[in-house]
Amino acid sequence: MGRLDVRRNPTPEAIREFSRAVVRDVEVLEAMLERGMLGTLDAAARRRGARVVLTGILPTLGKSNLGQDSMMPIERYFALNEAVMKRAGGTLHVKLQGIDELQMEHDSVMVEACNTSLQLHWQADPDTFAAEYNVAQAVLGPVLAVAVNSPMFLGRRLWRETRIALFQQAVDTRPSSSYPRDRLPRVWFGDSWASGSAAELFKENVLRYSLLLAAVLEEDPAAILEAGGVPELSALQLHNGTIYRWNRPCYGILDGRPHVRIECRALPAGPTILDEVANAAFWIGLMAAGREQFGDVSQRMSFDDARANFIAAARLGLDAAFDWLDGEHLSARKLIRGTLLPVARKGLHSLGVDADDVDRYLHIIDRRAETGATGARWLIRSDLALREQMARPERLATLTAEMSRLAAAGAPVHEWPVASPSSQPPRTRYDRVENCMTTDLFTVREDDAVDVVAFIMKQKGVRQLLVEDDDGRLVGLISYRSLLRVLVLGQLTRLGAPVPVRDIMVSDIATVEPATPTLDAIRTMRENNVTALPVIQDGRLVGIVSEHDFLPILAQLLGDAGSQSLDE
């Protein structure tokens, strides 16, 4: 779905348009797949051997896909990247902890580009903007909890909606300091309830955030107002576009009439059109009836609770528990099914949506909440089911292929079966070293004793160990042969002290990078008569690729190479 503007006190024409845009039955959805914009996009992708997948973060995405060469050639994007990286000191740091852990650095904002979302716009009444904005803040956590669909990034299982933390860290321009200082991130939920008009939030953006982008603007808003016109406020819109509140206030002009909107940015894309429409209907229904049903939420719950609910939803999805109105503490599932769905139903009815359509889409939300079967849960459970039978690249390719197949079948995600190995597994991309290397490494330091190396090799059944310094830089390699030579000669100690690794390690080592083509890595291995190659990125050790990693994919590589010989 694209963006939806829903007006307060809509006309009958607006109601019909809303119904056409949001409420679809399965037959119309299938027609959209075949003939609509998504179908057109998918047809174009198929011509290039690809498919369109609705997902928060693509499971098969690799770090090499996040380079600036993948950025859309739009001047604004390059300028924004340059400004963010300059403020961040040239390096962005990403650290996330879920089932797995991820720590990485990146040299551009392209980490943010892996996130895809369903962004909804609610056109608010200027006179009641603060009350409506506060409702949007209060309900965002529960709505996100039932919509989570991004639990994995670079093959690691992290938050149920990893996009939330990843986006914040991907454009974090705050410098670190020795003493903690309160600095606002450019991606955030907020720190207080709204009061007054939308102008108060725009003022806060101007007062608390420095400019990232500037442009020569000839508009004189005061003069335009004095002449009875409507200013575009281009400078404000440009600045506002570099501040990423999860509920972002927006100003715009439609048919010559100015308006303010609340842009909901937190919901992920996918996994099906049905699920996206259900998410949209749930949120819009709550926005339509929330002010009347909940009253002044700023007087009934702490803002800190609303913010904590949002973070809990991103981390845990439907396994989260929320602090709700009047101090009530509820599980996400109980709050959604017992309180929020009836409110959303009233809201949709007040907009004139057909009762059968309301039932159809809110039923999807109810079933997800009852069973816990979100897109994130499907991915995590499917990944677990495949782990013992597939290496990471095959597993991620299978997950992506299953997402595409099941989404095309039309059933919402709560009806999807857990993925299982297919008799015809999807073609896995092994074109780069990063797609087949091992990143769980056993390493030693130069000062370690040789007998420590012998113990690790024996316990883990490995024939070589990489030597790295305290900064993670590769400095050498110690092989089973060199260790055996020391053992045979009885030279584990020298002058009463243990022999250090540095005395027997090899420093001149052939290496590859994660983006190295796999065929090139095989050639390097053969030319240097080695069975494994350390993988280096920016001088630091990030993995190792060995003959064992190539065995299951050799046939595919030969097929991809066609008549090309590995001996060339």
C-alpha positions as CSV (number, residue, x, y, z in Angstrom):
1,M,0.0,0.0,0.0
2,G,1.1,3.6,-0.5
3,R,0.1,6.5,1.6
4,L,-3.5,7.1,2.8
5,D,-4.9,10.4,3.8
6,V,-8.1,10.2,5.8
7,R,-10.0,13.4,6.4
8,R,-11.9,14.3,9.5
9,N,-15.7,14.6,8.9
10,P,-15.3,13.0,5.5
11,T,-17.7,13.5,2.6
12,P,-19.5,10.5,1.1
13,E,-17.1,10.7,-1.8
14,A,-14.2,10.6,0.6
15,I,-15.7,7.6,2.3
16,R,-16.1,5.7,-0.9
17,E,-12.5,6.6,-1.9
18,F,-11.3,5.4,1.5
19,S,-13.1,2.1,1.1
20,R,-11.6,1.6,-2.3
21,A,-8.1,2.3,-1.1
22,V,-8.1,0.4,2.2
23,V,-10.8,-2.3,2.1
24,R,-10.3,-5.0,-0.5
25,D,-11.6,-8.6,-0.8
26,V,-9.3,-11.4,-1.9
27,E,-10.4,-11.3,-5.5
28,V,-9.6,-7.7,-5.9
29,L,-6.2,-8.3,-4.1
30,E,-5.4,-11.0,-6.6
31,A,-6.3,-8.7,-9.5
32,M,-4.0,-6.1,-8.0
33,L,-1.2,-8.6,-8.0
34,E,-1.8,-9.3,-11.7
35,R,-2.7,-5.9,-13.0
36,G,-1.9,-3.2,-10.4
37,M,1.3,-1.4,-9.6
38,L,2.7,-4.3,-7.6
39,G,2.0,-6.6,-10.5
40,T,3.7,-4.2,-12.9
41,L,6.7,-4.0,-10.6
42,D,6.8,-7.8,-10.2
43,A,6.7,-8.2,-14.0
44,A,9.6,-5.8,-14.4
45,A,11.6,-7.7,-11.8
46,R,10.9,-11.1,-13.4
47,R,12.4,-9.8,-16.6
48,R,15.6,-9.4,-14.7
49,G,15.3,-12.8,-13.0
50,A,14.0,-11.4,-9.7
51,R,10.8,-11.3,-7.7
52,V,9.1,-8.6,-5.5
53,V,8.8,-9.6,-1.9
54,L,6.9,-7.6,0.7
55,T,9.1,-7.7,3.8
56,G,10.4,-5.4,6.4
57,I,14.1,-6.5,5.9
58,L,15.0,-8.9,3.1
59,P,16.5,-12.0,4.7
60,T,19.0,-12.5,1.9
61,L,20.4,-9.0,2.1
62,G,24.2,-8.9,2.4
63,K,26.4,-6.2,3.8
64,S,27.9,-5.7,0.3
65,N,24.4,-4.7,-0.9
66,L,24.6,-1.7,1.4
67,G,27.3,0.3,-0.4
68,Q,26.8,3.7,-1.9
69,D,26.8,2.2,-5.3
70,S,23.4,0.8,-4.4
71,M,22.0,4.3,-3.6
72,M,19.4,5.8,-5.9
73,P,21.1,8.5,-8.0
74,I,19.2,11.3,-6.4
75,E,21.2,14.4,-5.4
76,R,19.3,14.8,-2.1
77,Y,20.2,11.3,-0.9
78,F,23.9,11.8,-1.5
79,A,23.8,15.2,0.2
80,L,22.0,13.7,3.2
81,N,24.5,10.8,3.4
82,E,27.4,13.2,3.3
83,A,25.9,15.4,6.0
84,V,25.1,12.4,8.3
85,M,28.5,10.8,7.9
86,K,30.3,14.0,8.6
87,R,28.4,14.5,11.8
88,A,28.9,10.8,12.8
89,G,32.7,11.1,12.3
90,G,32.8,9.0,9.1
91,T,31.6,5.7,10.8
92,L,28.2,4.5,12.0
93,H,28.1,1.9,14.7
94,V,25.4,-0.7,14.9
95,K,24.9,-2.9,17.9
96,L,21.8,-5.0,18.5
97,Q,21.0,-7.8,20.9
98,G,18.2,-10.3,20.4
99,I,18.4,-14.1,20.1
100,D,21.7,-13.4,18.3
101,E,24.0,-10.4,18.6
102,L,25.1,-8.1,15.9
103,Q,28.0,-5.6,16.1
104,M,29.2,-3.8,12.9
105,E,30.4,-0.6,11.5
106,H,29.4,1.0,8.2
107,D,30.6,4.0,6.2
108,S,27.2,5.2,4.8
109,V,23.6,5.6,5.8
110,M,22.7,2.7,3.4
111,V,22.1,0.5,6.4
112,E,18.8,2.4,6.7
113,A,18.0,1.4,3.1
114,C,17.4,-2.2,4.1
115,N,14.2,-1.1,5.9
116,T,10.9,-1.1,4.1
117,S,7.7,0.1,5.6
118,L,4.0,0.7,5.2
119,Q,3.6,4.5,5.9
120,L,0.1,5.7,6.7
121,H,-1.0,9.3,6.8
122,W,-3.9,10.6,9.0
123,Q,-5.1,14.1,8.1
124,A,-5.8,15.8,11.4
125,D,-8.1,18.6,12.4
126,P,-5.8,21.5,13.3
127,D,-8.0,22.4,16.2
128,T,-7.6,19.0,17.8
129,F,-4.2,18.1,16.5
130,A,-2.5,17.5,19.9
131,A,-5.2,15.2,21.1
132,E,-5.1,13.2,17.9
133,Y,-1.3,13.1,17.9
134,N,-1.3,11.8,21.4
135,V,-3.7,9.0,20.5
136,A,-1.3,8.0,17.7
137,Q,1.5,7.9,20.2
138,A,-0.5,5.8,22.7
139,V,-1.7,3.2,20.2
140,L,1.6,2.8,18.2
141,G,3.1,0.2,20.5
142,P,0.1,-2.2,20.4
143,V,-0.4,-1.7,16.7
144,L,3.3,-2.4,16.0
145,A,3.2,-5.5,18.3
146,V,0.7,-7.2,16.1
147,A,2.4,-6.1,12.8
148,V,6.0,-7.1,13.5
149,N,7.7,-8.5,10.4
150,S,11.4,-7.7,10.6
151,P,13.2,-10.1,13.0
152,M,16.4,-10.7,11.0
153,F,19.2,-8.7,9.6
154,L,22.3,-10.2,8.0
155,G,21.2,-13.6,9.1
156,R,21.0,-12.7,12.8
157,R,17.8,-13.0,14.8
158,L,17.4,-9.7,16.6
159,W,14.3,-7.7,17.6
160,R,10.9,-8.7,16.4
161,E,10.9,-5.4,14.5
162,T,14.6,-4.9,14.0
163,R,13.9,-1.9,11.7
164,I,13.1,0.3,14.7
165,A,16.6,0.0,16.4
166,L,18.4,-0.3,13.1
167,F,17.0,2.9,11.6
168,Q,17.9,4.9,14.7
169,Q,21.5,3.7,14.6
170,A,21.8,4.1,10.9
171,V,21.3,7.9,11.0
172,D,22.6,8.6,14.5
173,T,24.7,11.7,14.3
174,R,25.3,12.2,18.0
175,P,28.9,12.2,19.0
176,S,30.1,10.2,22.0
177,S,31.6,11.8,25.0
178,S,33.2,10.8,28.3
179,Y,30.3,12.2,30.3
180,P,26.7,11.3,29.5
181,R,24.8,14.1,27.8
182,D,21.2,14.1,26.8
183,R,21.2,14.5,23.0
184,L,18.1,13.8,20.9
185,P,18.4,11.1,18.2
186,R,17.1,12.0,14.7
187,V,15.0,8.9,14.8
188,W,12.8,8.8,17.9
189,F,9.5,8.3,19.5
190,G,9.4,11.7,21.4
191,D,9.9,12.7,25.0
192,S,6.5,14.3,26.0
193,W,2.9,14.4,25.1
194,A,1.9,17.0,22.5
195,S,0.2,20.2,23.5
196,G,-1.1,23.1,21.6
197,S,-1.0,22.9,17.8
198,A,1.1,21.1,15.3
199,A,3.3,24.2,15.1
200,E,4.7,23.3,18.6
201,L,6.2,20.2,17.2
202,F,7.6,22.0,14.2
203,K,9.1,24.6,16.5
204,E,10.7,21.9,18.5
205,N,12.3,20.4,15.4
206,V,13.7,23.8,14.5
207,L,15.0,24.6,18.1
208,R,16.5,21.2,18.9
209,Y,17.9,19.9,15.6
210,S,20.6,21.5,13.5
211,L,20.2,21.6,9.8
212,L,21.5,18.7,7.7
213,L,20.4,20.0,4.3
214,A,20.1,23.5,3.0
215,A,18.8,24.8,-0.3
216,V,18.3,28.2,-2.0
217,L,14.6,28.9,-1.5
218,E,13.0,32.0,-3.0
219,E,9.7,31.7,-1.1
220,D,8.7,34.5,1.3
221,P,6.0,32.9,3.5
222,A,5.1,36.2,5.2
223,A,4.6,38.0,1.9
224,I,2.5,35.1,0.5
225,L,0.3,35.1,3.6
226,E,-0.2,38.9,3.5
227,A,-1.2,38.6,-0.2
228,G,-3.8,36.0,0.8
229,G,-1.9,33.0,-0.6
230,V,-0.8,29.7,0.9
231,P,2.9,29.3,1.5
232,E,4.6,25.9,0.8
233,L,6.9,26.4,3.8
234,S,9.6,24.6,1.7
235,A,12.4,25.3,4.2
236,L,10.3,23.7,7.1
237,Q,9.4,20.7,5.0
238,L,13.0,20.2,4.0
239,H,14.2,20.3,7.6
240,N,11.3,18.2,8.8
241,G,12.2,15.5,6.3
242,T,15.5,15.0,8.1
243,I,13.9,14.3,11.5
244,Y,12.3,10.9,11.7
245,R,9.8,10.8,14.5
246,W,7.9,7.4,14.4
247,N,4.7,9.5,14.3
248,R,5.9,12.5,12.2
249,P,3.9,15.7,11.9
250,C,3.7,16.8,8.3
251,Y,2.5,20.0,6.6
252,G,1.2,20.0,3.0
253,I,-1.0,21.6,0.5
254,L,-3.7,19.8,-1.5
255,D,-5.8,21.5,-4.1
256,G,-4.6,24.9,-2.7
257,R,-5.7,24.1,0.8
258,P,-3.1,23.6,3.6
259,H,-3.4,20.8,6.0
260,V,-1.5,18.9,8.7
261,R,-1.0,15.2,8.8
262,I,0.3,12.5,11.2
263,E,2.6,10.1,9.4
264,C,2.8,6.7,11.0
265,R,6.3,5.4,10.0
266,A,6.8,2.4,12.3
267,L,4.9,-0.3,10.5
268,P,6.8,-2.8,8.4
269,A,6.0,-3.8,4.8
270,G,4.3,-7.1,4.2
271,P,4.2,-10.0,4.4
272,T,1.1,-9.9,2.2
273,I,-1.2,-7.2,0.8
274,L,-3.9,-8.6,3.0
275,D,-1.8,-8.2,6.1
276,E,-0.8,-4.6,5.1
277,V,-4.4,-3.6,4.6
278,A,-5.4,-5.2,7.9
279,N,-2.6,-3.2,9.7
280,A,-3.8,0.0,8.0
281,A,-7.5,-0.7,8.9
282,F,-6.5,-1.4,12.5
283,W,-4.5,1.9,12.9
284,I,-7.0,4.0,11.0
285,G,-9.9,2.7,13.0
286,L,-8.1,3.5,16.2
287,M,-7.3,7.0,14.9
288,A,-10.9,7.6,13.9
289,A,-12.4,6.6,17.3
290,G,-9.5,6.9,19.8
291,R,-10.1,10.5,20.9
292,E,-13.7,9.8,21.7
293,Q,-13.2,6.4,23.3
294,F,-10.0,7.1,25.3
295,G,-10.5,10.8,26.1
296,D,-7.3,12.8,26.9
297,V,-4.7,10.0,27.0
298,S,-2.1,12.5,28.3
299,Q,-4.1,12.6,31.6
300,R,-4.6,8.8,31.7
301,M,-1.2,7.4,31.2
302,S,2.5,8.4,31.5
303,F,4.3,9.3,28.3
304,D,7.2,7.2,29.5
305,D,4.8,4.2,29.5
306,A,3.7,5.0,25.9
307,R,7.4,5.1,24.9
308,A,8.3,2.0,26.8
309,N,5.3,0.2,25.2
310,F,6.7,1.1,21.8
311,I,10.2,-0.2,22.5
312,A,8.7,-3.4,24.1
313,A,6.6,-4.0,21.0
314,A,9.7,-3.6,18.7
315,R,11.7,-6.0,20.9
316,L,9.1,-8.6,21.7
317,G,6.1,-8.2,19.4
318,L,3.1,-9.9,20.8
319,D,5.1,-11.3,23.7
320,A,5.3,-7.8,25.2
321,A,3.3,-6.5,28.1
322,F,2.0,-2.9,28.2
323,D,1.2,-0.3,30.8
324,W,-2.1,1.1,29.5
325,L,-4.6,3.7,30.6
326,D,-5.2,4.4,34.3
327,G,-2.3,2.2,35.4
328,E,-3.7,-1.0,33.8
329,H,-1.0,-3.6,33.0
330,L,-1.9,-6.0,30.2
331,S,-0.4,-8.4,27.8
332,A,-0.2,-7.2,24.2
333,R,-2.7,-9.9,23.1
334,K,-5.2,-9.1,25.8
335,L,-5.0,-5.3,25.2
336,I,-5.5,-5.7,21.4
337,R,-8.3,-8.3,21.6
338,G,-10.2,-6.9,24.6
339,T,-9.8,-3.2,24.2
340,L,-8.3,-2.0,20.9
341,L,-10.1,-4.1,18.3
342,P,-13.6,-2.9,19.5
343,V,-12.4,0.7,19.3
344,A,-11.0,0.2,15.8
345,R,-14.3,-1.4,14.8
346,K,-16.3,1.6,15.9
347,G,-13.8,3.9,14.2
348,L,-14.1,2.1,10.8
349,H,-17.9,2.0,11.1
350,S,-17.9,5.8,11.8
351,L,-16.0,6.3,8.5
352,G,-18.7,4.4,6.6
353,V,-16.7,1.2,5.9
354,D,-18.9,-1.8,5.0
355,A,-19.5,-4.0,8.0
356,D,-18.4,-7.2,6.1
357,D,-15.1,-5.5,5.2
358,V,-14.5,-4.3,8.7
359,D,-15.0,-7.9,10.0
360,R,-12.7,-9.3,7.3
361,Y,-9.7,-7.2,8.1
362,L,-10.1,-6.9,11.8
363,H,-10.5,-10.7,11.9
364,I,-7.0,-10.9,10.6
365,I,-5.7,-8.8,13.4
366,D,-7.7,-10.8,15.9
367,R,-6.3,-14.1,14.7
368,R,-2.8,-12.8,14.8
369,A,-3.2,-11.6,18.3
370,E,-4.9,-14.9,19.4
371,T,-2.3,-17.2,17.9
372,G,0.8,-15.0,18.0
373,A,1.4,-15.8,14.4
374,T,3.0,-12.5,13.1
375,G,5.3,-12.3,10.2
376,A,8.2,-12.1,12.6
377,R,7.2,-15.3,14.4
378,W,6.9,-17.1,11.1
379,L,10.4,-16.1,10.0
380,I,12.0,-17.1,13.4
381,R,10.2,-20.4,13.6
382,S,10.9,-21.2,9.9
383,D,14.5,-20.3,10.4
384,L,14.7,-22.6,13.4
385,A,13.1,-25.5,11.4
386,L,15.7,-25.2,8.7
387,R,18.8,-24.6,10.8
388,E,19.9,-28.2,11.3
389,Q,19.5,-29.0,7.6
390,M,20.8,-26.0,5.8
391,A,23.8,-23.6,5.9
392,R,23.0,-19.9,6.4
393,P,22.9,-18.9,2.7
394,E,20.6,-21.8,1.8
395,R,18.4,-21.2,4.8
396,L,17.9,-17.5,4.0
397,A,17.3,-18.1,0.4
398,T,14.7,-20.7,1.3
399,L,12.9,-18.3,3.7
400,T,12.8,-15.6,1.0
401,A,11.5,-18.0,-1.6
402,E,8.8,-19.3,0.8
403,M,7.7,-15.8,1.6
404,S,7.3,-15.0,-2.0
405,R,5.4,-18.2,-2.7
406,L,3.0,-18.0,0.2
407,A,2.4,-14.3,-0.3
408,A,1.5,-14.9,-3.9
409,A,-1.0,-17.6,-2.8
410,G,-3.0,-14.9,-1.0
411,A,-3.4,-16.2,2.5
412,P,-2.6,-13.9,5.4
413,V,0.5,-14.7,7.4
414,H,-1.3,-16.2,10.4
415,E,-2.3,-19.1,8.1
416,W,1.2,-19.8,6.8
417,P,2.7,-23.2,7.5
418,V,6.3,-23.2,8.9
419,A,8.8,-23.4,6.0
420,S,10.4,-26.8,5.3
421,P,13.2,-27.9,3.0
422,S,11.9,-28.4,-0.5
423,S,12.8,-31.1,-2.9
424,Q,13.8,-28.3,-5.3
425,P,15.5,-25.8,-3.0
426,P,15.8,-22.2,-4.3
427,R,18.9,-21.2,-6.2
428,T,21.2,-19.8,-3.5
429,R,23.5,-16.9,-4.3
430,Y,27.1,-18.0,-3.7
431,D,28.6,-15.4,-6.0
432,R,30.5,-13.6,-3.2
433,V,32.6,-14.9,-0.4
434,E,30.3,-13.2,2.2
435,N,27.6,-15.7,1.2
436,C,29.5,-18.8,2.2
437,M,32.2,-17.7,4.7
438,T,32.2,-18.7,8.4
439,T,32.0,-15.9,10.9
440,D,32.1,-17.9,14.1
441,L,35.9,-18.0,14.6
442,F,38.3,-19.4,17.0
443,T,41.4,-17.2,17.2
444,V,44.5,-16.7,19.4
445,R,46.8,-13.8,20.2
446,E,50.5,-13.4,19.5
447,D,51.3,-13.7,23.2
448,D,49.3,-16.9,23.8
449,A,51.3,-20.0,24.6
450,V,51.6,-22.7,21.9
451,D,50.1,-25.3,24.3
452,V,46.9,-23.2,24.3
453,V,46.8,-23.5,20.5
454,A,47.3,-27.3,20.8
455,F,44.4,-27.5,23.3
456,I,42.0,-25.5,21.0
457,M,42.9,-27.5,17.9
458,K,42.3,-30.7,19.8
459,Q,39.0,-29.7,21.3
460,K,37.6,-28.1,18.2
461,G,39.1,-30.5,15.6
462,V,40.6,-27.6,13.5
463,R,43.9,-27.7,11.7
464,Q,44.7,-24.0,11.8
465,L,44.0,-21.0,13.9
466,L,44.1,-17.3,12.9
467,V,46.1,-14.9,15.0
468,E,44.6,-11.4,15.6
469,D,45.6,-8.4,17.7
470,D,43.4,-6.7,20.3
471,D,41.9,-4.5,17.6
472,G,40.7,-7.5,15.6
473,R,43.4,-7.1,12.8
474,L,44.8,-10.3,11.3
475,V,48.5,-10.7,12.1
476,G,49.2,-14.3,11.3
477,L,48.2,-17.9,11.1
478,I,49.4,-21.0,13.0
479,S,48.9,-24.4,11.3
480,Y,48.7,-27.9,12.6
481,R,52.0,-28.7,10.8
482,S,53.9,-25.9,12.5
483,L,52.4,-26.9,15.9
484,L,53.3,-30.6,15.3
485,R,56.9,-29.6,14.5
486,V,57.2,-28.0,17.9
487,L,55.6,-30.9,19.7
488,V,57.9,-33.4,18.0
489,L,61.0,-31.4,18.9
490,G,59.7,-31.0,22.5
491,Q,60.0,-27.2,22.3
492,L,56.8,-26.2,24.1
493,T,59.0,-24.1,26.4
494,R,62.1,-22.1,25.8
495,L,64.4,-21.1,28.7
496,G,61.7,-22.2,31.0
497,A,59.0,-20.0,29.5
498,P,56.2,-21.2,27.2
499,V,56.8,-20.6,23.5
500,P,54.5,-17.8,22.2
501,V,52.4,-18.1,19.1
502,R,54.4,-15.3,17.4
503,D,57.4,-17.5,17.2
504,I,55.8,-20.2,15.0
505,M,53.0,-18.3,13.2
506,V,53.1,-17.4,9.5
507,S,52.6,-13.7,8.8
508,D,52.5,-13.6,5.0
509,I,49.0,-14.9,4.4
510,A,46.7,-14.8,1.3
511,T,43.4,-13.2,2.2
512,V,40.1,-12.2,0.5
513,E,37.4,-9.7,1.2
514,P,33.7,-10.4,1.8
515,A,32.8,-8.9,-1.7
516,T,35.4,-11.1,-3.5
517,P,33.8,-13.2,-6.2
518,T,33.7,-16.8,-5.0
519,L,35.4,-18.1,-8.1
520,D,38.3,-15.7,-7.5
521,A,38.6,-17.0,-3.9
522,I,38.8,-20.6,-5.2
523,R,41.5,-19.6,-7.6
524,T,43.5,-17.8,-4.9
525,M,43.2,-20.9,-2.7
526,R,44.6,-23.1,-5.4
527,E,47.3,-20.7,-6.5
528,N,48.6,-20.4,-2.9
529,N,48.1,-24.2,-2.2
530,V,46.0,-23.5,0.9
531,T,42.8,-25.0,2.2
532,A,41.3,-21.9,3.7
533,L,41.4,-18.1,3.3
534,P,40.9,-15.5,6.0
535,V,38.3,-12.8,5.1
536,I,39.4,-9.3,5.8
537,Q,37.3,-6.0,5.8
538,D,39.1,-2.7,6.4
539,G,42.1,-4.6,7.8
540,R,40.0,-6.5,10.4
541,L,39.3,-10.2,10.5
542,V,35.6,-10.9,9.7
543,G,35.5,-14.5,8.7
544,I,37.2,-17.5,7.0
545,V,36.3,-19.5,3.9
546,S,37.5,-23.0,3.5
547,E,37.3,-26.0,1.1
548,H,34.6,-27.4,3.4
549,D,32.5,-24.3,2.7
550,F,32.8,-24.8,-1.0
551,L,32.0,-28.5,-1.2
552,P,28.2,-28.2,-1.1
553,I,28.1,-25.4,-3.7
554,L,30.8,-26.5,-6.2
555,A,28.3,-28.0,-8.6
556,Q,26.3,-24.7,-8.6
557,L,29.4,-22.6,-9.1
558,L,30.4,-24.8,-12.1
559,G,26.9,-24.3,-13.5
560,D,27.1,-20.6,-13.1
561,A,30.5,-20.4,-14.7
562,G,29.3,-22.3,-17.8
563,S,32.2,-23.1,-20.0
564,Q,34.6,-21.1,-17.8
565,S,37.3,-23.3,-16.3
566,L,38.4,-23.0,-12.7
567,D,42.0,-23.4,-14.0
568,E,41.9,-20.2,-16.1
